[in-house]
Amino acid sequence: MKTSDFDFDLPVDRIAQFPVEPRDSARLMIVDRAAGSIAHGHFRDLEGLVPAGDLLVLNTTRVFRARLLGRRDSGAPAEILLLKPLGDGTWEAMVSPGGKLKPGRVVHVAPGFDVEVLAVTERRTRVVRPLVDGPLEAAVERHGHMPLPPYIERADVPADAEQYQTVYARESGSVAAPTAGLHFTPRLLDALAARGVRRADVLLHVGASTFKPVEAEDPAQHPMHEEWYRISDAAARAVAETHAAGHAVWAVGTTAVRTLESAGRDDGTVAPGAAETRLFIRPGYRFRVVDRLVTNFHLPRSTLIMLVAAFAGYDLAMRAYAEAVATGYRFYSYGDAMVIL
């Protein structure tokens, strides 16, 4: 398939700039693969859709304040988006303006907090060294901003620190939220557990490449950036027990899908442990672990809409997207959700 096969027209007013409240009042499109049908409800309806004995798999990564706004020596503005630590006091980062922030340049974030640009990587990101008085984590938490996606065309506000975070987020390391999970409330999670729905937690730290559209017309030419994940022994055991009992594994979000499938075995189990993944799921992929998918509505020409099309089937997925546009669903990180049965 070609990348242009995953294009669609989206009116700008369909791109959600703020989340709805409460979280589980977001709309939910219900896509049934066996029947080829599309129905509509609200996210809280998930309580009645997940059978007892099935397993919800959640990504418990936490978004950190990775966006650093500062000034160059000239006084002109600059931005550093920290992506991941490289283990020697340096970080991989995205920068703006890219043409100005060459090796040797320094961005002044706050008194006692500078960032020095050291090198340009082969993928045009930067290697930077934060220079800070005291612990870096505390400085980032104090002076950094929530890294809202570029299609949210506003500055972050204090409420985003909570709203752009799942209620079950635990371990810091992501520069983007696993957005399907943003719709869960403690009440909904408790209600599912009370009905006998099982839960397993996995971890994948989401990188900024999740926002990148596929530019090559042949998707196979698209370079996937690595993302680090971890699956505990308990989570692997829960997947195995669920399938052995004839129940379904529900992945909450594309990050949970990629985590499970990266470690998946042909018998439907997963290998516990930690690793990096560059798995690119697109039509033609054979799913080994995931039986149901909860997800948001994604960008045209993105690896994420290709994953959805691989899971739902291309024709049904694109029909669902067309109906979402026509019926006023809200798109992207703060938007509405779909469940694929």
Contacts in CASP RR format, 6 or more apart in sequence:
PFRMAT RR
TARGET T0000
AUTHOR 0000-0000-0000
METHOD contacts of the structure
MODEL  1
MKTSDFDFDLPVDRIAQFPVEPRDSARLMIVDRAAGSIAHGHFRDLEGLV
PAGDLLVLNTTRVFRARLLGRRDSGAPAEILLLKPLGDGTWEAMVSPGGK
LKPGRVVHVAPGFDVEVLAVTERRTRVVRPLVDGPLEAAVERHGHMPLPP
YIERADVPADAEQYQTVYARESGSVAAPTAGLHFTPRLLDALAARGVRRA
DVLLHVGASTFKPVEAEDPAQHPMHEEWYRISDAAARAVAETHAAGHAVW
AVGTTAVRTLESAGRDDGTVAPGAAETRLFIRPGYRFRVVDRLVTNFHLP
RSTLIMLVAAFAGYDLAMRAYAEAVATGYRFYSYGDAMVIL
1 219 0 8 1.000
1 282 0 8 1.000
1 283 0 8 1.000
1 314 0 8 1.000
2 217 0 8 1.000
2 218 0 8 1.000
2 219 0 8 1.000
3 214 0 8 1.000
3 215 0 8 1.000
3 216 0 8 1.000
3 217 0 8 1.000
3 218 0 8 1.000
3 219 0 8 1.000
3 222 0 8 1.000
3 301 0 8 1.000
4 217 0 8 1.000
4 301 0 8 1.000
5 314 0 8 1.000
6 214 0 8 1.000
6 300 0 8 1.000
6 301 0 8 1.000
6 302 0 8 1.000
6 305 0 8 1.000
6 306 0 8 1.000
6 309 0 8 1.000
6 318 0 8 1.000
7 300 0 8 1.000
7 301 0 8 1.000
8 300 0 8 1.000
8 318 0 8 1.000
8 321 0 8 1.000
8 322 0 8 1.000
8 325 0 8 1.000
9 325 0 8 1.000
10 300 0 8 1.000
10 325 0 8 1.000
10 331 0 8 1.000
11 325 0 8 1.000
14 325 0 8 1.000
14 328 0 8 1.000
14 329 0 8 1.000
14 330 0 8 1.000
14 331 0 8 1.000
15 151 0 8 1.000
15 152 0 8 1.000
15 330 0 8 1.000
15 331 0 8 1.000
15 332 0 8 1.000
16 330 0 8 1.000
16 331 0 8 1.000
16 332 0 8 1.000
16 333 0 8 1.000
16 334 0 8 1.000
16 335 0 8 1.000
16 336 0 8 1.000
17 152 0 8 1.000
17 153 0 8 1.000
17 154 0 8 1.000
17 334 0 8 1.000
18 163 0 8 1.000
18 334 0 8 1.000
19 26 0 8 1.000
19 163 0 8 1.000
19 182 0 8 1.000
19 334 0 8 1.000
19 335 0 8 1.000
20 26 0 8 1.000
20 330 0 8 1.000
20 335 0 8 1.000
22 185 0 8 1.000
23 43 0 8 1.000
23 167 0 8 1.000
23 182 0 8 1.000
23 183 0 8 1.000
23 184 0 8 1.000
23 185 0 8 1.000
24 42 0 8 1.000
24 43 0 8 1.000
24 44 0 8 1.000
24 46 0 8 1.000
24 183 0 8 1.000
24 184 0 8 1.000
24 185 0 8 1.000
24 187 0 8 1.000
24 188 0 8 1.000
25 42 0 8 1.000
25 43 0 8 1.000
25 44 0 8 1.000
26 42 0 8 1.000
26 43 0 8 1.000
26 183 0 8 1.000
26 330 0 8 1.000
26 335 0 8 1.000
26 336 0 8 1.000
26 337 0 8 1.000
27 40 0 8 1.000
27 41 0 8 1.000
27 42 0 8 1.000
27 43 0 8 1.000
27 329 0 8 1.000
27 330 0 8 1.000
27 336 0 8 1.000
27 337 0 8 1.000
28 40 0 8 1.000
28 41 0 8 1.000
28 42 0 8 1.000
28 43 0 8 1.000
28 45 0 8 1.000
28 46 0 8 1.000
28 336 0 8 1.000
28 337 0 8 1.000
28 338 0 8 1.000
28 339 0 8 1.000
29 38 0 8 1.000
29 39 0 8 1.000
29 40 0 8 1.000
29 41 0 8 1.000
29 320 0 8 1.000
29 323 0 8 1.000
29 324 0 8 1.000
29 329 0 8 1.000
29 336 0 8 1.000
29 337 0 8 1.000
29 338 0 8 1.000
29 339 0 8 1.000
30 38 0 8 1.000
30 39 0 8 1.000
30 40 0 8 1.000
30 41 0 8 1.000
30 45 0 8 1.000
30 49 0 8 1.000
30 338 0 8 1.000
30 339 0 8 1.000
30 341 0 8 1.000
31 37 0 8 1.000
31 38 0 8 1.000
31 312 0 8 1.000
31 316 0 8 1.000
31 317 0 8 1.000
31 320 0 8 1.000
31 338 0 8 1.000
31 339 0 8 1.000
31 340 0 8 1.000
31 341 0 8 1.000
32 38 0 8 1.000
32 39 0 8 1.000
32 341 0 8 1.000
33 312 0 8 1.000
33 313 0 8 1.000
33 316 0 8 1.000
33 340 0 8 1.000
33 341 0 8 1.000
34 341 0 8 1.000
36 316 0 8 1.000
38 319 0 8 1.000
38 320 0 8 1.000
38 323 0 8 1.000
40 327 0 8 1.000
43 183 0 8 1.000
43 184 0 8 1.000
43 188 0 8 1.000
43 336 0 8 1.000
43 337 0 8 1.000
44 188 0 8 1.000
46 188 0 8 1.000
46 192 0 8 1.000
46 294 0 8 1.000
46 339 0 8 1.000
47 188 0 8 1.000
47 191 0 8 1.000
47 192 0 8 1.000
47 195 0 8 1.000
48 195 0 8 1.000
49 339 0 8 1.000
49 341 0 8 1.000
50 56 0 8 1.000
50 192 0 8 1.000
50 195 0 8 1.000
50 197 0 8 1.000
50 250 0 8 1.000
50 292 0 8 1.000
51 197 0 8 1.000
51 247 0 8 1.000
51 248 0 8 1.000
52 195 0 8 1.000
52 196 0 8 1.000
52 197 0 8 1.000
53 196 0 8 1.000
53 197 0 8 1.000
53 198 0 8 1.000
53 242 0 8 1.000
53 245 0 8 1.000
53 247 0 8 1.000
54 197 0 8 1.000
54 198 0 8 1.000
54 242 0 8 1.000
54 247 0 8 1.000
54 248 0 8 1.000
54 249 0 8 1.000
54 250 0 8 1.000
54 292 0 8 1.000
55 197 0 8 1.000
55 198 0 8 1.000
55 199 0 8 1.000
55 200 0 8 1.000
55 238 0 8 1.000
55 239 0 8 1.000
55 242 0 8 1.000
55 247 0 8 1.000
55 248 0 8 1.000
55 249 0 8 1.000
55 250 0 8 1.000
56 192 0 8 1.000
56 197 0 8 1.000
56 198 0 8 1.000
56 199 0 8 1.000
56 200 0 8 1.000
56 250 0 8 1.000
56 252 0 8 1.000
57 199 0 8 1.000
57 200 0 8 1.000
57 201 0 8 1.000
57 202 0 8 1.000
57 235 0 8 1.000
57 239 0 8 1.000
57 249 0 8 1.000
57 250 0 8 1.000
57 251 0 8 1.000
57 252 0 8 1.000
57 256 0 8 1.000
57 259 0 8 1.000
57 260 0 8 1.000
58 166 0 8 1.000
58 168 0 8 1.000
58 181 0 8 1.000
58 184 0 8 1.000
58 199 0 8 1.000
58 200 0 8 1.000
58 201 0 8 1.000
58 202 0 8 1.000
58 252 0 8 1.000
58 256 0 8 1.000
59 166 0 8 1.000
59 178 0 8 1.000
59 181 0 8 1.000
59 201 0 8 1.000
59 202 0 8 1.000
59 203 0 8 1.000
59 204 0 8 1.000
59 252 0 8 1.000
59 253 0 8 1.000
59 255 0 8 1.000
59 256 0 8 1.000
59 259 0 8 1.000
60 166 0 8 1.000
60 168 0 8 1.000
60 169 0 8 1.000
60 170 0 8 1.000
60 171 0 8 1.000
60 201 0 8 1.000
60 202 0 8 1.000
60 203 0 8 1.000
61 169 0 8 1.000
61 170 0 8 1.000
61 171 0 8 1.000
61 172 0 8 1.000
61 173 0 8 1.000
61 174 0 8 1.000
61 178 0 8 1.000
61 203 0 8 1.000
61 204 0 8 1.000
61 205 0 8 1.000
61 206 0 8 1.000
61 255 0 8 1.000
62 165 0 8 1.000
62 169 0 8 1.000
62 170 0 8 1.000
62 171 0 8 1.000
62 172 0 8 1.000
62 173 0 8 1.000
62 174 0 8 1.000
63 146 0 8 1.000
63 147 0 8 1.000
63 164 0 8 1.000
63 165 0 8 1.000
63 169 0 8 1.000
63 172 0 8 1.000
63 173 0 8 1.000
63 174 0 8 1.000
63 175 0 8 1.000
63 176 0 8 1.000
63 177 0 8 1.000
63 206 0 8 1.000
64 82 0 8 1.000
64 140 0 8 1.000
64 141 0 8 1.000
64 172 0 8 1.000
64 173 0 8 1.000
64 174 0 8 1.000
64 175 0 8 1.000
65 140 0 8 1.000
65 141 0 8 1.000
65 143 0 8 1.000
65 144 0 8 1.000
65 145 0 8 1.000
65 146 0 8 1.000
65 147 0 8 1.000
65 161 0 8 1.000
66 81 0 8 1.000
66 82 0 8 1.000
66 83 0 8 1.000
66 140 0 8 1.000
66 144 0 8 1.000
66 147 0 8 1.000
66 175 0 8 1.000
67 79 0 8 1.000
67 80 0 8 1.000
67 81 0 8 1.000
67 144 0 8 1.000
67 145 0 8 1.000
67 146 0 8 1.000
67 147 0 8 1.000
67 148 0 8 1.000
67 156 0 8 1.000
68 79 0 8 1.000
68 80 0 8 1.000
68 81 0 8 1.000
68 82 0 8 1.000
68 107 0 8 1.000
68 109 0 8 1.000
68 115 0 8 1.000
68 140 0 8 1.000
68 143 0 8 1.000
68 144 0 8 1.000
68 145 0 8 1.000
69 77 0 8 1.000
69 78 0 8 1.000
69 79 0 8 1.000
69 109 0 8 1.000
69 144 0 8 1.000
69 145 0 8 1.000
70 77 0 8 1.000
70 78 0 8 1.000
70 79 0 8 1.000
70 80 0 8 1.000
70 107 0 8 1.000
70 108 0 8 1.000
70 109 0 8 1.000
70 110 0 8 1.000
71 77 0 8 1.000
71 78 0 8 1.000
71 107 0 8 1.000
71 108 0 8 1.000
72 78 0 8 1.000
72 100 0 8 1.000
72 101 0 8 1.000
72 105 0 8 1.000
72 106 0 8 1.000
72 107 0 8 1.000
72 108 0 8 1.000
73 105 0 8 1.000
73 106 0 8 1.000
73 108 0 8 1.000
76 100 0 8 1.000
78 95 0 8 1.000
78 96 0 8 1.000
78 97 0 8 1.000
78 100 0 8 1.000
78 101 0 8 1.000
78 107 0 8 1.000
79 95 0 8 1.000
79 96 0 8 1.000
79 107 0 8 1.000
80 93 0 8 1.000
80 94 0 8 1.000
80 95 0 8 1.000
80 107 0 8 1.000
80 109 0 8 1.000
80 115 0 8 1.000
80 128 0 8 1.000
81 93 0 8 1.000
81 94 0 8 1.000
81 95 0 8 1.000
81 147 0 8 1.000
81 175 0 8 1.000
81 208 0 8 1.000
82 91 0 8 1.000
82 93 0 8 1.000
82 128 0 8 1.000
82 130 0 8 1.000
82 140 0 8 1.000
82 175 0 8 1.000
83 91 0 8 1.000
83 92 0 8 1.000
83 93 0 8 1.000
83 94 0 8 1.000
83 125 0 8 1.000
83 175 0 8 1.000
83 207 0 8 1.000
83 208 0 8 1.000
84 91 0 8 1.000
84 92 0 8 1.000
84 173 0 8 1.000
84 205 0 8 1.000
84 207 0 8 1.000
84 228 0 8 1.000
85 91 0 8 1.000
86 92 0 8 1.000
86 127 0 8 1.000
89 129 0 8 1.000
89 130 0 8 1.000
90 118 0 8 1.000
90 127 0 8 1.000
90 128 0 8 1.000
90 129 0 8 1.000
91 127 0 8 1.000
91 128 0 8 1.000
91 129 0 8 1.000
91 130 0 8 1.000
92 121 0 8 1.000
92 125 0 8 1.000
92 126 0 8 1.000
92 127 0 8 1.000
92 128 0 8 1.000
93 115 0 8 1.000
93 125 0 8 1.000
93 126 0 8 1.000
93 127 0 8 1.000
93 128 0 8 1.000
94 125 0 8 1.000
94 126 0 8 1.000
94 208 0 8 1.000
95 101 0 8 1.000
95 107 0 8 1.000
95 117 0 8 1.000
95 125 0 8 1.000
95 126 0 8 1.000
95 128 0 8 1.000
101 107 0 8 1.000
101 117 0 8 1.000
101 126 0 8 1.000
102 117 0 8 1.000
102 120 0 8 1.000
103 117 0 8 1.000
103 118 0 8 1.000
103 119 0 8 1.000
103 120 0 8 1.000
104 116 0 8 1.000
104 117 0 8 1.000
104 118 0 8 1.000
105 116 0 8 1.000
105 117 0 8 1.000
106 114 0 8 1.000
106 115 0 8 1.000
106 116 0 8 1.000
106 117 0 8 1.000
106 131 0 8 1.000
107 114 0 8 1.000
107 115 0 8 1.000
107 117 0 8 1.000
108 114 0 8 1.000
109 115 0 8 1.000
109 139 0 8 1.000
109 143 0 8 1.000
109 144 0 8 1.000
110 139 0 8 1.000
110 142 0 8 1.000
110 143 0 8 1.000
112 131 0 8 1.000
112 132 0 8 1.000
112 133 0 8 1.000
113 130 0 8 1.000
113 131 0 8 1.000
113 132 0 8 1.000
113 133 0 8 1.000
113 139 0 8 1.000
113 143 0 8 1.000
114 130 0 8 1.000
114 131 0 8 1.000
114 132 0 8 1.000
115 128 0 8 1.000
115 129 0 8 1.000
115 130 0 8 1.000
115 131 0 8 1.000
116 128 0 8 1.000
116 129 0 8 1.000
116 131 0 8 1.000
117 126 0 8 1.000
117 127 0 8 1.000
117 128 0 8 1.000
118 126 0 8 1.000
118 127 0 8 1.000
118 128 0 8 1.000
118 129 0 8 1.000
119 126 0 8 1.000
119 127 0 8 1.000
120 126 0 8 1.000
120 127 0 8 1.000
121 127 0 8 1.000
123 223 0 8 1.000
123 225 0 8 1.000
130 136 0 8 1.000
130 139 0 8 1.000
132 139 0 8 1.000
133 139 0 8 1.000
145 155 0 8 1.000
145 156 0 8 1.000
146 156 0 8 1.000
146 160 0 8 1.000
146 161 0 8 1.000
146 164 0 8 1.000
147 175 0 8 1.000
147 176 0 8 1.000
147 208 0 8 1.000
148 154 0 8 1.000
148 156 0 8 1.000
148 160 0 8 1.000
148 164 0 8 1.000
148 333 0 8 1.000
149 176 0 8 1.000
149 211 0 8 1.000
149 332 0 8 1.000
149 333 0 8 1.000
150 211 0 8 1.000
151 299 0 8 1.000
151 332 0 8 1.000
151 333 0 8 1.000
152 332 0 8 1.000
152 333 0 8 1.000
152 334 0 8 1.000
156 164 0 8 1.000
163 182 0 8 1.000
163 334 0 8 1.000
164 177 0 8 1.000
164 182 0 8 1.000
164 333 0 8 1.000
164 334 0 8 1.000
165 177 0 8 1.000
165 182 0 8 1.000
166 177 0 8 1.000
166 178 0 8 1.000
166 181 0 8 1.000
166 182 0 8 1.000
166 184 0 8 1.000
167 184 0 8 1.000
167 185 0 8 1.000
167 186 0 8 1.000
167 189 0 8 1.000
168 184 0 8 1.000
168 189 0 8 1.000
168 201 0 8 1.000
169 177 0 8 1.000
170 201 0 8 1.000
171 203 0 8 1.000
173 205 0 8 1.000
174 205 0 8 1.000
174 206 0 8 1.000
174 207 0 8 1.000
175 206 0 8 1.000
175 207 0 8 1.000
175 208 0 8 1.000
176 206 0 8 1.000
176 207 0 8 1.000
176 208 0 8 1.000
176 210 0 8 1.000
176 211 0 8 1.000
176 333 0 8 1.000
177 206 0 8 1.000
177 333 0 8 1.000
178 204 0 8 1.000
178 206 0 8 1.000
178 252 0 8 1.000
178 253 0 8 1.000
178 255 0 8 1.000
178 256 0 8 1.000
179 253 0 8 1.000
179 296 0 8 1.000
179 332 0 8 1.000
179 333 0 8 1.000
179 334 0 8 1.000
179 335 0 8 1.000
180 252 0 8 1.000
180 253 0 8 1.000
180 254 0 8 1.000
180 294 0 8 1.000
180 295 0 8 1.000
180 296 0 8 1.000
180 337 0 8 1.000
181 252 0 8 1.000
181 253 0 8 1.000
181 294 0 8 1.000
182 333 0 8 1.000
182 334 0 8 1.000
183 337 0 8 1.000
184 252 0 8 1.000
189 199 0 8 1.000
192 199 0 8 1.000
193 199 0 8 1.000
198 238 0 8 1.000
198 242 0 8 1.000
200 234 0 8 1.000
200 235 0 8 1.000
200 238 0 8 1.000
200 239 0 8 1.000
201 232 0 8 1.000
201 235 0 8 1.000
202 229 0 8 1.000
202 230 0 8 1.000
202 231 0 8 1.000
202 232 0 8 1.000
202 235 0 8 1.000
202 256 0 8 1.000
202 259 0 8 1.000
202 260 0 8 1.000
203 229 0 8 1.000
203 230 0 8 1.000
203 231 0 8 1.000
203 259 0 8 1.000
204 227 0 8 1.000
204 228 0 8 1.000
204 229 0 8 1.000
204 230 0 8 1.000
204 255 0 8 1.000
204 256 0 8 1.000
204 258 0 8 1.000
204 259 0 8 1.000
204 277 0 8 1.000
205 227 0 8 1.000
205 228 0 8 1.000
205 229 0 8 1.000
206 227 0 8 1.000
206 255 0 8 1.000
207 225 0 8 1.000
207 227 0 8 1.000
209 224 0 8 1.000
209 225 0 8 1.000
209 227 0 8 1.000
210 303 0 8 1.000
210 304 0 8 1.000
211 299 0 8 1.000
212 302 0 8 1.000
212 303 0 8 1.000
213 299 0 8 1.000
213 300 0 8 1.000
213 301 0 8 1.000
213 302 0 8 1.000
214 222 0 8 1.000
214 301 0 8 1.000
214 302 0 8 1.000
214 303 0 8 1.000
214 306 0 8 1.000
215 222 0 8 1.000
216 222 0 8 1.000
219 280 0 8 1.000
219 282 0 8 1.000
219 303 0 8 1.000
219 306 0 8 1.000
222 280 0 8 1.000
222 303 0 8 1.000
224 278 0 8 1.000
224 279 0 8 1.000
224 280 0 8 1.000
224 303 0 8 1.000
225 278 0 8 1.000
226 276 0 8 1.000
226 277 0 8 1.000
226 278 0 8 1.000
227 255 0 8 1.000
227 258 0 8 1.000
227 276 0 8 1.000
227 277 0 8 1.000
227 278 0 8 1.000
228 274 0 8 1.000
228 275 0 8 1.000
228 276 0 8 1.000
229 258 0 8 1.000
229 259 0 8 1.000
229 262 0 8 1.000
229 263 0 8 1.000
229 274 0 8 1.000
229 275 0 8 1.000
229 276 0 8 1.000
229 277 0 8 1.000
230 273 0 8 1.000
230 274 0 8 1.000
231 259 0 8 1.000
231 260 0 8 1.000
231 263 0 8 1.000
231 270 0 8 1.000
231 271 0 8 1.000
231 272 0 8 1.000
231 273 0 8 1.000
231 274 0 8 1.000
232 272 0 8 1.000
232 273 0 8 1.000
233 272 0 8 1.000
235 270 0 8 1.000
235 272 0 8 1.000
236 263 0 8 1.000
236 269 0 8 1.000
236 270 0 8 1.000
236 271 0 8 1.000
236 272 0 8 1.000
236 273 0 8 1.000
239 249 0 8 1.000
239 260 0 8 1.000
239 268 0 8 1.000
239 269 0 8 1.000
239 270 0 8 1.000
239 289 0 8 1.000
240 268 0 8 1.000
240 269 0 8 1.000
240 270 0 8 1.000
242 248 0 8 1.000
242 249 0 8 1.000
243 249 0 8 1.000
243 268 0 8 1.000
243 269 0 8 1.000
248 291 0 8 1.000
248 292 0 8 1.000
249 260 0 8 1.000
249 289 0 8 1.000
249 290 0 8 1.000
249 291 0 8 1.000
249 292 0 8 1.000
250 290 0 8 1.000
250 291 0 8 1.000
250 292 0 8 1.000
250 293 0 8 1.000
250 294 0 8 1.000
251 257 0 8 1.000
251 260 0 8 1.000
251 290 0 8 1.000
251 292 0 8 1.000
251 293 0 8 1.000
251 294 0 8 1.000
252 294 0 8 1.000
253 293 0 8 1.000
253 294 0 8 1.000
253 295 0 8 1.000
253 296 0 8 1.000
254 293 0 8 1.000
254 295 0 8 1.000
254 298 0 8 1.000
254 304 0 8 1.000
254 307 0 8 1.000
254 308 0 8 1.000
256 290 0 8 1.000
257 281 0 8 1.000
257 290 0 8 1.000
257 293 0 8 1.000
257 307 0 8 1.000
257 311 0 8 1.000
258 277 0 8 1.000
258 279 0 8 1.000
258 281 0 8 1.000
258 307 0 8 1.000
259 277 0 8 1.000
260 270 0 8 1.000
260 289 0 8 1.000
260 290 0 8 1.000
261 279 0 8 1.000
261 281 0 8 1.000
261 285 0 8 1.000
261 287 0 8 1.000
261 288 0 8 1.000
261 289 0 8 1.000
261 290 0 8 1.000
262 275 0 8 1.000
262 277 0 8 1.000
262 279 0 8 1.000
263 270 0 8 1.000
263 271 0 8 1.000
263 272 0 8 1.000
263 273 0 8 1.000
263 275 0 8 1.000
264 270 0 8 1.000
264 271 0 8 1.000
264 288 0 8 1.000
264 289 0 8 1.000
265 271 0 8 1.000
265 288 0 8 1.000
266 288 0 8 1.000
268 288 0 8 1.000
268 289 0 8 1.000
269 289 0 8 1.000
270 289 0 8 1.000
280 303 0 8 1.000
280 306 0 8 1.000
281 303 0 8 1.000
281 306 0 8 1.000
281 307 0 8 1.000
281 310 0 8 1.000
281 311 0 8 1.000
282 303 0 8 1.000
282 306 0 8 1.000
282 307 0 8 1.000
282 309 0 8 1.000
282 310 0 8 1.000
283 306 0 8 1.000
283 309 0 8 1.000
283 310 0 8 1.000
283 313 0 8 1.000
283 314 0 8 1.000
284 310 0 8 1.000
285 310 0 8 1.000
287 310 0 8 1.000
287 311 0 8 1.000
290 311 0 8 1.000
292 339 0 8 1.000
292 340 0 8 1.000
292 341 0 8 1.000
293 308 0 8 1.000
293 311 0 8 1.000
293 312 0 8 1.000
293 339 0 8 1.000
293 340 0 8 1.000
294 337 0 8 1.000
294 338 0 8 1.000
294 339 0 8 1.000
294 340 0 8 1.000
295 304 0 8 1.000
295 308 0 8 1.000
295 337 0 8 1.000
295 338 0 8 1.000
295 339 0 8 1.000
295 340 0 8 1.000
296 331 0 8 1.000
296 332 0 8 1.000
296 333 0 8 1.000
296 335 0 8 1.000
296 336 0 8 1.000
296 337 0 8 1.000
296 338 0 8 1.000
297 321 0 8 1.000
297 324 0 8 1.000
297 329 0 8 1.000
297 330 0 8 1.000
297 331 0 8 1.000
297 332 0 8 1.000
297 335 0 8 1.000
297 336 0 8 1.000
297 337 0 8 1.000
297 338 0 8 1.000
298 304 0 8 1.000
298 305 0 8 1.000
298 308 0 8 1.000
298 331 0 8 1.000
298 332 0 8 1.000
299 305 0 8 1.000
299 332 0 8 1.000
305 317 0 8 1.000
305 321 0 8 1.000
308 317 0 8 1.000
308 338 0 8 1.000
308 340 0 8 1.000
309 317 0 8 1.000
309 318 0 8 1.000
311 317 0 8 1.000
311 340 0 8 1.000
312 320 0 8 1.000
312 340 0 8 1.000
320 338 0 8 1.000
324 331 0 8 1.000
324 336 0 8 1.000
324 338 0 8 1.000
329 335 0 8 1.000
329 336 0 8 1.000
330 336 0 8 1.000
END
